[in-house]
Amino acid sequence: MVEYLELIAVMDDLKYLGRLNKEDFKELLFPDAVDSYLNPKWTLFQNNFLDFLWSCSLDKIKILVHYINDCKEGKL
């Protein structure tokens, strides 16, 4: 069972993703993507964050977690 404090901690961690601008987003997750692929991903990230996370593959989730941890440790 998930406790409310665990969910709050996750939500607090996800706030670090708000630091990403479009260029950083592309560099982090889709470095080789063409604009026709990147733009819908960026729009989903901006407009429906939870749907974006649900759409991510496991490797993208791992990248995002690594980014969050780097932010929390002051590396970014």
Secondary structure by P-SEA (a helix, b strand, c coil): cccaaaaaaaaaaacccccccaaaaaacccccccaaaaaaaaaaaaccaaaaaaaccaaaaaaaaaaaaaaaaccc
